[in-house]
Amino acid sequence: MKKLNKILLIVLITVAFTSVDIFAQNPGPPPPPGHDATGNQEGGRAPIGGGLFILLGLGTAYGGFRGYKFYKKKKKNLVE
């Protein structure tokens, strides 16, 4: 009975969240004709280079840490 209640709760929560309007907002009106690409624009092009390298570096460091931890565990098991 508890398992059925848990499944029913999961289904109800899923239906509740998928039935909500989760679409993005409309983009709004287009900019005026005199608005050029060099001016002040909303939603312009943001540089992602620095953040991308930080994320790649953190991912590499975490992968190296996990690999070293796995290596130490394997080495310990081989010694024993």
C-alpha positions, 0 to 999 in steps of 0.5 A: 500500500505504501508503494502504491501511495508513493507511485501515486504521489510521484505521478500527481507531482509530475502531472502538476508540474507538466500542466503548468505553463512553463514556456518562455516569455514572448520576445516583445516588440522589435527594436526601433529602426535606428537601433544598430548592432554597435549600440546598447542592446538588450540580450546582446552577445555575452562573451562566454570564453572565461566562464567556459574555461573555468568550467572545463578546468573545474571538470578536469580537476574533479575528474583527476581527483576522482581518478586518483581516488580510484587509483589509490583504492585499486592499489590498496586492494592489490596490496591487501 
